[in-house]
Amino acid sequence: MLVRNCAGGIVFNNDQVFLLKNEKGEWVFPKGVIKNGELPNEVALRRVKIEAGIDAEIISAAGRTNYEFYSVTRHKPVCNKIIWYIMKSLDDNYEVNKEENFVDGGYFDIDKAIQLVTYSQDKALLNLSYKKYKELVVV
């Protein structure tokens, strides 16, 4: 099994959170693979910028998730281990990067976002992150 260490961001703007819709129709958070010598927080900020066009700042660690899937292109199972950060966008601008195979995205109210998010562990992560965000940031 190929194990990939990744980092990503749960990006808030006031009472909304940013989600991306990938080519499989899944609603997810921006994230990417950590390569040699990179720091997880730098990767998370960079992937938020590349995938969503968002300038953000990290306000807290959010937690970790893992998931496994079979990679058809690699012909083997893959395990992604993701370090997540709670982020605050510096404005409400975004641009979904179609070249990264995202088909849609935007800021959503939390209740709507929890309905949209595809994976249950991401729903739980969003719920916990929003509570922590509300404690740390005056909206």
Buried (B, 14 or more C-beta within 10 A) or exposed (E): EEEEBBBBBBBBBEEBBBBBBBEEEBBBBBBBEBEEEBEBBEBBBBBBBBBBBBBBEBBBBBBEBEEEEEEEEEEEEBEBBBBBBBBBBEEEEBEBBEEBEBEEBBBBEBEEBBEBBBBEBBBBBBBBBBEBBEEEEEE
